[in-house]
């Protein structure tokens, strides 16, 4: 048999769960936007028949990598996107 205290506790726990889910959704959407922005900044070169990816986030910084993922994580980690 549920008491008034139990129903208030259940409502409070449900509200916490909803807030946590919304916060997780916002964080996931932000990460998706960052990945999309980083992907747009990455260029591709062909050097000796192999694809080389590059990024130039500021005029003084140039970085190359053999794959897109490392450049994407570099851009996000250093807050260029």
Secondary structure, DSSP 8 states (H G I E B T S, - for coil): ---HHHHHHHHHHHHHHHHHHHHHHHHHHHHHHHHHHHHHH-EEEEETTEEEEEEEEETTEEEEESSHHHHHHHHHHTT--
